[in-house]
Amino acid sequence: MTDDGIDYAAVFQGLPGMVALLTPELVYADANEEFLRMSGRMREQVVGRYLFDVFPDNPNNPAATGMRNLEASLKRVLATGERDAMALQRYDVQSPQRPGEWEERFWSPVNAPVFGPDGRVVLLVHRVEEVTELIKARGGPDTGRTRVLEAELYTRARELQEVNERLRQAHAREREVALALQQAMLPVPGPVGRHRPAVRYRPAAGSLNVCGDWYDLVDLPGDCVGVAVGDVVGHGLRAAGVMGLLRSALSAASRVAHGPAQALEVVDLYARSVDGAENTTVVTTRIDWDTHTITYSSAGHPPPALLHTDGTVEFLDQATDPPLGARPDSVPRPQGATVFAAGDTLVLYTDGLIERRREDIDVGLDRLADSLVHHQGTDPEPLADAVLLELLPPGGATDDTALVIVRL
């Protein structure tokens, strides 16, 4: 019973449709009364057992695909964190009263994720509607026409499933091409002047949310380095292409501009002429080792983190403006500055590192700060690995992530 007086366990059991809860290992965590009644199983025959031990494919039907299709759908939900509605499935069920005898059954399944506080999928909601009687409807003067319509429905459902699978394969191929394009356009990690930042890029777990993030490192006159990260709205090849254009434009502007703010003003003007560049977020910094100063400007991007040697974390959030192309007119952008000491660490990143569904961004920023303090004194390369390990969900994030760490 919750504080609002609602007994959600009773609500779950009383749901009018067949609903079960599965763990990420595809073990039944619970099943409501309708699920048990329609499947002809007792609770102890289901809860705590592996899904496909309870409901295997019919061994007498060599063409049976129900188990394979259901497993693929559930794994997609785990990988992408997105709801998956399946096509109509024939999935025979062994009679509980007559072991070895199989009943021809037809189902319409939908699978959906349940997220934990850290954004990981912790449970799968498996809802099914049995449509066997619809498929096998007999009797009356329209029996022949009914059977034709039923056969057509089943055929079209199978065709839809095949089309969806081809689309998934096409998205996977596009993802591979987009990743290859992005890797070709991003700078190769290496020293910038006398300094060697650690850089990381992690693509999203799903095939659609990839290739909008970038990083850039620029060797500037004097003992100075420009470091930037950005995030293009969109995904796939189109986002990768826009990313390449904006990264190149910012890299060039940073070399001639008087500071980060002016560089962003130039790129903002350019972004207005690039289809798909609207609302891109980016933050760019200029690190000057002669004056021990960081100047920075942000276009709607999460703030860089500066880890001081005393164990405090400063977020560079005093010069934030709207994303690129978000305003109808070009106006001067703000620029902030802060000082650093030898041994401090500057961290730039994209939102895939800190943002989670239904969670305030401050929670993600606090999580990043805690991780940096915990690894105080760690060199940039192992620090980058540790931060990604601690902040990204084990199954992969639903957004791609870029990370740059510079020891000052």
TORKOL-4160 file (C-alpha; in steps of 0.2 Angstrom, whole numbers, padded with zeros to 4 digits, m for minus):
408
<pt num="1" X="0000" Y="0000" Z="0000"/>
<pt num="2" X="0007" Y="0017" Z="m0005"/>
<pt num="3" X="0005" Y="0034" Z="0004"/>
<pt num="4" X="m0009" Y="0038" Z="m0008"/>
<pt num="5" X="m0019" Y="0023" Z="m0002"/>
<pt num="6" X="m0018" Y="0013" Z="m0019"/>
<pt num="7" X="m0013" Y="m0006" Z="m0017"/>
<pt num="8" X="m0003" Y="m0008" Z="m0034"/>
<pt num="9" X="m0001" Y="m0026" Z="m0031"/>
<pt num="10" X="m0020" Y="m0029" Z="m0030"/>
<pt num="11" X="m0021" Y="m0017" Z="m0046"/>
<pt num="12" X="m0009" Y="m0028" Z="m0055"/>
<pt num="13" X="m0018" Y="m0044" Z="m0051"/>
<pt num="14" X="m0035" Y="m0037" Z="m0056"/>
<pt num="15" X="m0029" Y="m0030" Z="m0073"/>
<pt num="16" X="m0042" Y="m0037" Z="m0086"/>
<pt num="17" X="m0029" Y="m0043" Z="m0098"/>
<pt num="18" X="m0015" Y="m0055" Z="m0097"/>
<pt num="19" X="0001" Y="m0047" Z="m0090"/>
<pt num="20" X="0017" Y="m0054" Z="m0083"/>
<pt num="21" X="0033" Y="m0046" Z="m0077"/>
<pt num="22" X="0050" Y="m0053" Z="m0082"/>
<pt num="23" X="0067" Y="m0050" Z="m0076"/>
<pt num="24" X="0081" Y="m0045" Z="m0088"/>
<pt num="25" X="0086" Y="m0064" Z="m0088"/>
<pt num="26" X="0068" Y="m0068" Z="m0094"/>
<pt num="27" X="0063" Y="m0076" Z="m0078"/>
<pt num="28" X="0045" Y="m0073" Z="m0072"/>
<pt num="29" X="0045" Y="m0061" Z="m0058"/>
<pt num="30" X="0025" Y="m0061" Z="m0057"/>
<pt num="31" X="0010" Y="m0064" Z="m0067"/>
<pt num="32" X="m0008" Y="m0058" Z="m0064"/>
<pt num="33" X="m0023" Y="m0069" Z="m0062"/>
<pt num="34" X="m0029" Y="m0067" Z="m0080"/>
<pt num="35" X="m0012" Y="m0073" Z="m0087"/>
<pt num="36" X="m0012" Y="m0088" Z="m0076"/>
<pt num="37" X="m0030" Y="m0092" Z="m0080"/>
<pt num="38" X="m0028" Y="m0090" Z="m0099"/>
<pt num="39" X="m0012" Y="m0100" Z="m0100"/>
<pt num="40" X="m0019" Y="m0114" Z="m0089"/>
<pt num="41" X="m0004" Y="m0113" Z="m0076"/>
<pt num="42" X="m0003" Y="m0112" Z="m0057"/>
<pt num="43" X="0007" Y="m0098" Z="m0050"/>
<pt num="44" X="0021" Y="m0110" Z="m0044"/>
<pt num="45" X="0022" Y="m0116" Z="m0061"/>
<pt num="46" X="0027" Y="m0099" Z="m0068"/>
<pt num="47" X="0034" Y="m0087" Z="m0055"/>
<pt num="48" X="0053" Y="m0089" Z="m0053"/>
<pt num="49" X="0055" Y="m0100" Z="m0069"/>
<pt num="50" X="0063" Y="m0096" Z="m0085"/>
<pt num="51" X="0050" Y="m0090" Z="m0098"/>
<pt num="52" X="0055" Y="m0103" Z="m0112"/>
<pt num="53" X="0055" Y="m0117" Z="m0099"/>
<pt num="54" X="0037" Y="m0113" Z="m0095"/>
<pt num="55" X="0032" Y="m0110" Z="m0113"/>
<pt num="56" X="0044" Y="m0119" Z="m0126"/>
<pt num="57" X="0040" Y="m0120" Z="m0144"/>
<pt num="58" X="0029" Y="m0135" Z="m0150"/>
<pt num="59" X="0042" Y="m0148" Z="m0155"/>
<pt num="60" X="0029" Y="m0156" Z="m0166"/>
<pt num="61" X="0029" Y="m0141" Z="m0177"/>
<pt num="62" X="0045" Y="m0139" Z="m0186"/>
<pt num="63" X="0040" Y="m0122" Z="m0193"/>
<pt num="64" X="0036" Y="m0115" Z="m0176"/>
<pt num="65" X="0044" Y="m0097" Z="m0173"/>
<pt num="66" X="0034" Y="m0090" Z="m0158"/>
<pt num="67" X="0048" Y="m0093" Z="m0146"/>
<pt num="68" X="0062" Y="m0086" Z="m0157"/>
<pt num="69" X="0051" Y="m0071" Z="m0161"/>
<pt num="70" X="0046" Y="m0067" Z="m0143"/>
<pt num="71" X="0064" Y="m0069" Z="m0137"/>
<pt num="72" X="0070" Y="m0057" Z="m0151"/>
<pt num="73" X="0057" Y="m0044" Z="m0146"/>
<pt num="74" X="0061" Y="m0045" Z="m0127"/>
<pt num="75" X="0080" Y="m0043" Z="m0131"/>
<pt num="76" X="0076" Y="m0027" Z="m0141"/>
<pt num="77" X="0067" Y="m0019" Z="m0127"/>
<pt num="78" X="0082" Y="m0023" Z="m0115"/>
<pt num="79" X="0094" Y="m0016" Z="m0128"/>
<pt num="80" X="0084" Y="0000" Z="m0133"/>
<pt num="81" X="0073" Y="0004" Z="m0118"/>
<pt num="82" X="0059" Y="0005" Z="m0130"/>
<pt num="83" X="0041" Y="m0003" Z="m0131"/>
<pt num="84" X="0040" Y="m0017" Z="m0144"/>
<pt num="85" X="0023" Y="m0022" Z="m0152"/>
<pt num="86" X="0024" Y="m0039" Z="m0160"/>
<pt num="87" X="0014" Y="m0045" Z="m0175"/>
<pt num="88" X="0001" Y="m0058" Z="m0172"/>
<pt num="89" X="0010" Y="m0074" Z="m0167"/>
<pt num="90" X="0005" Y="m0093" Z="m0168"/>
<pt num="91" X="0013" Y="m0100" Z="m0151"/>
<pt num="92" X="0006" Y="m0117" Z="m0146"/>
<pt num="93" X="0004" Y="m0121" Z="m0128"/>
<pt num="94" X="0006" Y="m0138" Z="m0120"/>
<pt num="95" X="m0009" Y="m0144" Z="m0111"/>
<pt num="96" X="m0007" Y="m0144" Z="m0092"/>
<pt num="97" X="m0019" Y="m0158" Z="m0091"/>
<pt num="98" X="m0012" Y="m0169" Z="m0105"/>
<pt num="99" X="0007" Y="m0167" Z="m0106"/>
<pt num="100" X="0013" Y="m0170" Z="m0123"/>
<pt num="101" X="m0002" Y="m0163" Z="m0131"/>
<pt num="102" X="m0001" Y="m0146" Z="m0139"/>
<pt num="103" X="m0015" Y="m0133" Z="m0141"/>
<pt num="104" X="m0014" Y="m0122" Z="m0156"/>
<pt num="105" X="m0015" Y="m0104" Z="m0150"/>
<pt num="106" X="m0013" Y="m0087" Z="m0157"/>
<pt num="107" X="m0007" Y="m0071" Z="m0147"/>
<pt num="108" X="m0005" Y="m0053" Z="m0149"/>
<pt num="109" X="0010" Y="m0048" Z="m0138"/>
<pt num="110" X="0017" Y="m0031" Z="m0133"/>
<pt num="111" X="0033" Y="m0029" Z="m0122"/>
<pt num="112" X="0038" Y="m0014" Z="m0113"/>
<pt num="113" X="0052" Y="m0008" Z="m0101"/>
<pt num="114" X="0052" Y="m0003" Z="m0083"/>
<pt num="115" X="0067" Y="0008" Z="m0078"/>
<pt num="116" X="0076" Y="0008" Z="m0062"/>
<pt num="117" X="0083" Y="0024" Z="m0054"/>
<pt num="118" X="0099" Y="0023" Z="m0064"/>
<pt num="119" X="0090" Y="0022" Z="m0080"/>
<pt num="120" X="0093" Y="0004" Z="m0083"/>
<pt num="121" X="0079" Y="m0008" Z="m0088"/>
<pt num="122" X="0075" Y="m0018" Z="m0072"/>
<pt num="123" X="0059" Y="m0027" Z="m0078"/>
<pt num="124" X="0050" Y="m0031" Z="m0094"/>
<pt num="125" X="0031" Y="m0029" Z="m0095"/>
<pt num="126" X="0024" Y="m0044" Z="m0106"/>
<pt num="127" X="0006" Y="m0041" Z="m0110"/>
<pt num="128" X="m0003" Y="m0053" Z="m0122"/>
<pt num="129" X="m0020" Y="m0055" Z="m0129"/>
<pt num="130" X="m0026" Y="m0072" Z="m0135"/>
<pt num="131" X="m0035" Y="m0071" Z="m0152"/>
<pt num="132" X="m0036" Y="m0090" Z="m0155"/>
<pt num="133" X="m0055" Y="m0089" Z="m0155"/>
<pt num="134" X="m0055" Y="m0075" Z="m0168"/>
<pt num="135" X="m0043" Y="m0085" Z="m0179"/>
<pt num="136" X="m0053" Y="m0101" Z="m0177"/>
<pt num="137" X="m0071" Y="m0094" Z="m0178"/>
<pt num="138" X="m0083" Y="m0106" Z="m0186"/>
<pt num="139" X="m0101" Y="m0107" Z="m0188"/>
<pt num="140" X="m0115" Y="m0097" Z="m0197"/>
<pt num="141" X="m0117" Y="m0094" Z="m0215"/>
<pt num="142" X="m0102" Y="m0083" Z="m0217"/>
<pt num="143" X="m0089" Y="m0097" Z="m0211"/>
<pt num="144" X="m0080" Y="m0098" Z="m0228"/>
<pt num="145" X="m0078" Y="m0079" Z="m0229"/>
<pt num="146" X="m0073" Y="m0078" Z="m0211"/>
<pt num="147" X="m0059" Y="m0091" Z="m0213"/>
<pt num="148" X="m0053" Y="m0081" Z="m0228"/>
<pt num="149" X="m0052" Y="m0065" Z="m0218"/>
<pt num="150" X="m0043" Y="m0074" Z="m0204"/>
<pt num="151" X="m0030" Y="m0081" Z="m0215"/>
<pt num="152" X="m0028" Y="m0064" Z="m0223"/>
<pt num="153" X="m0026" Y="m0056" Z="m0206"/>
<pt num="154" X="m0013" Y="m0069" Z="m0201"/>
<pt num="155" X="m0003" Y="m0068" Z="m0217"/>
<pt num="156" X="m0003" Y="m0049" Z="m0216"/>
<pt num="157" X="0003" Y="m0049" Z="m0198"/>
<pt num="158" X="0017" Y="m0061" Z="m0203"/>
<pt num="159" X="0022" Y="m0050" Z="m0218"/>
<pt num="160" X="0022" Y="m0035" Z="m0206"/>
<pt num="161" X="0034" Y="m0044" Z="m0195"/>
<pt num="162" X="0045" Y="m0048" Z="m0209"/>
<pt num="163" X="0045" Y="m0030" Z="m0215"/>
<pt num="164" X="0049" Y="m0024" Z="m0197"/>
<pt num="165" X="0064" Y="m0035" Z="m0197"/>
<pt num="166" X="0070" Y="m0029" Z="m0213"/>
<pt num="167" X="0069" Y="m0011" Z="m0207"/>
<pt num="168" X="0079" Y="m0016" Z="m0191"/>
<pt num="169" X="0092" Y="m0023" Z="m0202"/>
<pt num="170" X="0093" Y="m0008" Z="m0213"/>
<pt num="171" X="0094" Y="0003" Z="m0197"/>
<pt num="172" X="0108" Y="m0008" Z="m0191"/>
<pt num="173" X="0117" Y="m0005" Z="m0208"/>
<pt num="174" X="0115" Y="0013" Z="m0207"/>
<pt num="175" X="0121" Y="0014" Z="m0190"/>
<pt num="176" X="0137" Y="0005" Z="m0195"/>
<pt num="177" X="0140" Y="0017" Z="m0210"/>
<pt num="178" X="0136" Y="0032" Z="m0199"/>
<pt num="179" X="0148" Y="0026" Z="m0185"/>
<pt num="180" X="0162" Y="0024" Z="m0199"/>
<pt num="181" X="0158" Y="0041" Z="m0206"/>
<pt num="182" X="0159" Y="0049" Z="m0188"/>
<pt num="183" X="0175" Y="0040" Z="m0184"/>
<pt num="184" X="0183" Y="0047" Z="m0200"/>
<pt num="185" X="0178" Y="0065" Z="m0196"/>
<pt num="186" X="0183" Y="0065" Z="m0178"/>
<pt num="187" X="0201" Y="0070" Z="m0174"/>
<pt num="188" X="0212" Y="0055" Z="m0170"/>
<pt num="189" X="0216" Y="0055" Z="m0151"/>
<pt num="190" X="0234" Y="0062" Z="m0148"/>
<pt num="191" X="0244" Y="0076" Z="m0140"/>
<pt num="192" X="0238" Y="0094" Z="m0143"/>
<pt num="193" X="0254" Y="0105" Z="m0141"/>
<pt num="194" X="0263" Y="0098" Z="m0125"/>
<pt num="195" X="0247" Y="0091" Z="m0118"/>
<pt num="196" X="0238" Y="0074" Z="m0121"/>
<pt num="197" X="0219" Y="0074" Z="m0117"/>
<pt num="198" X="0210" Y="0058" Z="m0115"/>
<pt num="199" X="0195" Y="0057" Z="m0127"/>
<pt num="200" X="0181" Y="0044" Z="m0128"/>
<pt num="201" X="0166" Y="0041" Z="m0139"/>
<pt num="202" X="0152" Y="0028" Z="m0135"/>
<pt num="203" X="0138" Y="0025" Z="m0147"/>
<pt num="204" X="0121" Y="0023" Z="m0141"/>
<pt num="205" X="0115" Y="0005" Z="m0137"/>
<pt num="206" X="0100" Y="0007" Z="m0150"/>
<pt num="207" X="0102" Y="0008" Z="m0169"/>
<pt num="208" X="0093" Y="0025" Z="m0170"/>
<pt num="209" X="0101" Y="0036" Z="m0157"/>
<pt num="210" X="0119" Y="0038" Z="m0164"/>
<pt num="211" X="0131" Y="0049" Z="m0172"/>
<pt num="212" X="0125" Y="0067" Z="m0166"/>
<pt num="213" X="0139" Y="0070" Z="m0154"/>
<pt num="214" X="0157" Y="0076" Z="m0157"/>
<pt num="215" X="0173" Y="0083" Z="m0149"/>
<pt num="216" X="0186" Y="0094" Z="m0155"/>
<pt num="217" X="0204" Y="0098" Z="m0150"/>
<pt num="218" X="0213" Y="0113" Z="m0157"/>
<pt num="219" X="0231" Y="0118" Z="m0154"/>
<pt num="220" X="0231" Y="0138" Z="m0152"/>
<pt num="221" X="0245" Y="0151" Z="m0152"/>
<pt num="222" X="0255" Y="0151" Z="m0136"/>
<pt num="223" X="0253" Y="0138" Z="m0123"/>
<pt num="224" X="0234" Y="0137" Z="m0127"/>
<pt num="225" X="0222" Y="0123" Z="m0132"/>
<pt num="226" X="0204" Y="0124" Z="m0138"/>
<pt num="227" X="0193" Y="0110" Z="m0132"/>
<pt num="228" X="0175" Y="0108" Z="m0137"/>
<pt num="229" X="0161" Y="0095" Z="m0137"/>
<pt num="230" X="0144" Y="0096" Z="m0146"/>
<pt num="231" X="0128" Y="0087" Z="m0149"/>
<pt num="232" X="0118" Y="0088" Z="m0165"/>
<pt num="233" X="0099" Y="0085" Z="m0164"/>
<pt num="234" X="0094" Y="0069" Z="m0174"/>
<pt num="235" X="0102" Y="0053" Z="m0178"/>
<pt num="236" X="0110" Y="0042" Z="m0191"/>
<pt num="237" X="0119" Y="0047" Z="m0207"/>
<pt num="238" X="0111" Y="0064" Z="m0207"/>
<pt num="239" X="0116" Y="0069" Z="m0190"/>
<pt num="240" X="0134" Y="0062" Z="m0193"/>
<pt num="241" X="0135" Y="0074" Z="m0209"/>
<pt num="242" X="0129" Y="0089" Z="m0199"/>
<pt num="243" X="0141" Y="0085" Z="m0185"/>
<pt num="244" X="0155" Y="0085" Z="m0197"/>
<pt num="245" X="0151" Y="0102" Z="m0205"/>
<pt num="246" X="0149" Y="0110" Z="m0188"/>
<pt num="247" X="0164" Y="0102" Z="m0180"/>
<pt num="248" X="0175" Y="0108" Z="m0195"/>
<pt num="249" X="0167" Y="0126" Z="m0194"/>
<pt num="250" X="0170" Y="0128" Z="m0175"/>
<pt num="251" X="0188" Y="0121" Z="m0177"/>
<pt num="252" X="0192" Y="0134" Z="m0190"/>
<pt num="253" X="0183" Y="0148" Z="m0181"/>
<pt num="254" X="0192" Y="0144" Z="m0164"/>
<pt num="255" X="0209" Y="0147" Z="m0173"/>
<pt num="256" X="0205" Y="0165" Z="m0178"/>
<pt num="257" X="0192" Y="0171" Z="m0166"/>
<pt num="258" X="0197" Y="0182" Z="m0151"/>
<pt num="259" X="0189" Y="0169" Z="m0139"/>
<pt num="260" X="0176" Y="0155" Z="m0137"/>
<pt num="261" X="0161" Y="0167" Z="m0137"/>
<pt num="262" X="0166" Y="0174" Z="m0154"/>
<pt num="263" X="0169" Y="0157" Z="m0161"/>
<pt num="264" X="0151" Y="0152" Z="m0156"/>
<pt num="265" X="0144" Y="0167" Z="m0164"/>
<pt num="266" X="0153" Y="0163" Z="m0181"/>
<pt num="267" X="0147" Y="0145" Z="m0180"/>
<pt num="268" X="0129" Y="0151" Z="m0175"/>
<pt num="269" X="0128" Y="0161" Z="m0192"/>
<pt num="270" X="0135" Y="0146" Z="m0202"/>
<pt num="271" X="0122" Y="0134" Z="m0193"/>
<pt num="272" X="0108" Y="0144" Z="m0200"/>
<pt num="273" X="0113" Y="0139" Z="m0218"/>
<pt num="274" X="0114" Y="0120" Z="m0213"/>
<pt num="275" X="0099" Y="0110" Z="m0214"/>
<pt num="276" X="0097" Y="0100" Z="m0198"/>
<pt num="277" X="0109" Y="0111" Z="m0188"/>
<pt num="278" X="0096" Y="0120" Z="m0178"/>
<pt num="279" X="0096" Y="0118" Z="m0159"/>
<pt num="280" X="0113" Y="0110" Z="m0159"/>
<pt num="281" X="0121" Y="0112" Z="m0142"/>
<pt num="282" X="0140" Y="0115" Z="m0140"/>
<pt num="283" X="0152" Y="0121" Z="m0127"/>
<pt num="284" X="0169" Y="0127" Z="m0132"/>
<pt num="285" X="0184" Y="0132" Z="m0120"/>
<pt num="286" X="0201" Y="0140" Z="m0122"/>
<pt num="287" X="0214" Y="0134" Z="m0110"/>
<pt num="288" X="0229" Y="0145" Z="m0107"/>
<pt num="289" X="0243" Y="0138" Z="m0097"/>
<pt num="290" X="0253" Y="0154" Z="m0097"/>
<pt num="291" X="0239" Y="0163" Z="m0087"/>
<pt num="292" X="0231" Y="0148" Z="m0079"/>
<pt num="293" X="0214" Y="0153" Z="m0086"/>
<pt num="294" X="0200" Y="0144" Z="m0094"/>
<pt num="295" X="0188" Y="0155" Z="m0105"/>
<pt num="296" X="0172" Y="0147" Z="m0111"/>
<pt num="297" X="0155" Y="0149" Z="m0119"/>
<pt num="298" X="0141" Y="0137" Z="m0120"/>
<pt num="299" X="0126" Y="0136" Z="m0133"/>
<pt num="300" X="0114" Y="0126" Z="m0122"/>
<pt num="301" X="0126" Y="0113" Z="m0118"/>
<pt num="302" X="0129" Y="0104" Z="m0101"/>
<pt num="303" X="0142" Y="0114" Z="m0091"/>
<pt num="304" X="0161" Y="0107" Z="m0091"/>
<pt num="305" X="0167" Y="0101" Z="m0074"/>
<pt num="306" X="0183" Y="0107" Z="m0067"/>
<pt num="307" X="0190" Y="0096" Z="m0053"/>
<pt num="308" X="0201" Y="0105" Z="m0042"/>
<pt num="309" X="0216" Y="0097" Z="m0033"/>
<pt num="310" X="0207" Y="0101" Z="m0016"/>
<pt num="311" X="0193" Y="0089" Z="m0021"/>
<pt num="312" X="0180" Y="0101" Z="m0025"/>
<pt num="313" X="0171" Y="0102" Z="m0042"/>
<pt num="314" X="0167" Y="0118" Z="m0051"/>
<pt num="315" X="0154" Y="0118" Z="m0065"/>
<pt num="316" X="0157" Y="0131" Z="m0078"/>
<pt num="317" X="0139" Y="0137" Z="m0080"/>
<pt num="318" X="0141" Y="0156" Z="m0080"/>
<pt num="319" X="0141" Y="0159" Z="m0099"/>
<pt num="320" X="0126" Y="0149" Z="m0106"/>
<pt num="321" X="0115" Y="0154" Z="m0120"/>
<pt num="322" X="0102" Y="0146" Z="m0131"/>
<pt num="323" X="0108" Y="0132" Z="m0144"/>
<pt num="324" X="0114" Y="0136" Z="m0161"/>
<pt num="325" X="0101" Y="0143" Z="m0173"/>
<pt num="326" X="0088" Y="0145" Z="m0159"/>
<pt num="327" X="0086" Y="0164" Z="m0160"/>
<pt num="328" X="0080" Y="0173" Z="m0175"/>
<pt num="329" X="0093" Y="0186" Z="m0174"/>
<pt num="330" X="0112" Y="0185" Z="m0171"/>
<pt num="331" X="0117" Y="0193" Z="m0154"/>
<pt num="332" X="0134" Y="0193" Z="m0145"/>
<pt num="333" X="0136" Y="0177" Z="m0134"/>
<pt num="334" X="0142" Y="0177" Z="m0116"/>
<pt num="335" X="0159" Y="0172" Z="m0111"/>
<pt num="336" X="0165" Y="0166" Z="m0094"/>
<pt num="337" X="0182" Y="0163" Z="m0086"/>
<pt num="338" X="0189" Y="0154" Z="m0072"/>
<pt num="339" X="0207" Y="0151" Z="m0065"/>
<pt num="340" X="0215" Y="0134" Z="m0062"/>
<pt num="341" X="0230" Y="0127" Z="m0053"/>
<pt num="342" X="0242" Y="0114" Z="m0059"/>
<pt num="343" X="0235" Y="0097" Z="m0057"/>
<pt num="344" X="0217" Y="0102" Z="m0059"/>
<pt num="345" X="0206" Y="0092" Z="m0072"/>
<pt num="346" X="0194" Y="0099" Z="m0085"/>
<pt num="347" X="0180" Y="0087" Z="m0091"/>
<pt num="348" X="0169" Y="0091" Z="m0106"/>
<pt num="349" X="0155" Y="0079" Z="m0110"/>
<pt num="350" X="0139" Y="0077" Z="m0119"/>
<pt num="351" X="0122" Y="0074" Z="m0111"/>
<pt num="352" X="0122" Y="0055" Z="m0114"/>
<pt num="353" X="0134" Y="0054" Z="m0099"/>
<pt num="354" X="0123" Y="0062" Z="m0086"/>
<pt num="355" X="0105" Y="0062" Z="m0092"/>
<pt num="356" X="0092" Y="0049" Z="m0088"/>
<pt num="357" X="0073" Y="0047" Z="m0091"/>
<pt num="358" X="0062" Y="0055" Z="m0078"/>
<pt num="359" X="0077" Y="0062" Z="m0069"/>
<pt num="360" X="0082" Y="0080" Z="m0065"/>
<pt num="361" X="0098" Y="0085" Z="m0074"/>
<pt num="362" X="0105" Y="0090" Z="m0057"/>
<pt num="363" X="0105" Y="0072" Z="m0051"/>
<pt num="364" X="0116" Y="0067" Z="m0066"/>
<pt num="365" X="0128" Y="0082" Z="m0063"/>
<pt num="366" X="0130" Y="0077" Z="m0044"/>
<pt num="367" X="0133" Y="0059" Z="m0050"/>
<pt num="368" X="0147" Y="0065" Z="m0061"/>
<pt num="369" X="0155" Y="0076" Z="m0048"/>
<pt num="370" X="0155" Y="0061" Z="m0035"/>
<pt num="371" X="0163" Y="0050" Z="m0048"/>
<pt num="372" X="0177" Y="0063" Z="m0051"/>
<pt num="373" X="0180" Y="0066" Z="m0033"/>
<pt num="374" X="0181" Y="0048" Z="m0030"/>
<pt num="375" X="0194" Y="0046" Z="m0043"/>
<pt num="376" X="0204" Y="0062" Z="m0038"/>
<pt num="377" X="0222" Y="0061" Z="m0044"/>
<pt num="378" X="0219" Y="0047" Z="m0057"/>
<pt num="379" X="0227" Y="0050" Z="m0074"/>
<pt num="380" X="0216" Y="0056" Z="m0088"/>
<pt num="381" X="0215" Y="0039" Z="m0098"/>
<pt num="382" X="0210" Y="0028" Z="m0083"/>
<pt num="383" X="0199" Y="0042" Z="m0076"/>
<pt num="384" X="0189" Y="0042" Z="m0093"/>
<pt num="385" X="0187" Y="0024" Z="m0092"/>
<pt num="386" X="0181" Y="0024" Z="m0074"/>
<pt num="387" X="0169" Y="0039" Z="m0077"/>
<pt num="388" X="0161" Y="0029" Z="m0091"/>
<pt num="389" X="0160" Y="0013" Z="m0082"/>
<pt num="390" X="0151" Y="0022" Z="m0067"/>
<pt num="391" X="0139" Y="0033" Z="m0076"/>
<pt num="392" X="0134" Y="0024" Z="m0091"/>
<pt num="393" X="0121" Y="0010" Z="m0089"/>
<pt num="394" X="0128" Y="m0008" Z="m0090"/>
<pt num="395" X="0118" Y="m0012" Z="m0106"/>
<pt num="396" X="0123" Y="0005" Z="m0114"/>
<pt num="397" X="0115" Y="0022" Z="m0114"/>
<pt num="398" X="0100" Y="0027" Z="m0126"/>
<pt num="399" X="0110" Y="0042" Z="m0132"/>
<pt num="400" X="0128" Y="0043" Z="m0138"/>
<pt num="401" X="0141" Y="0050" Z="m0127"/>
<pt num="402" X="0157" Y="0060" Z="m0130"/>
<pt num="403" X="0170" Y="0063" Z="m0116"/>
<pt num="404" X="0186" Y="0074" Z="m0116"/>
<pt num="405" X="0197" Y="0075" Z="m0100"/>
<pt num="406" X="0212" Y="0087" Z="m0099"/>
<pt num="407" X="0225" Y="0087" Z="m0085"/>
<pt num="408" X="0229" Y="0105" Z="m0082"/>
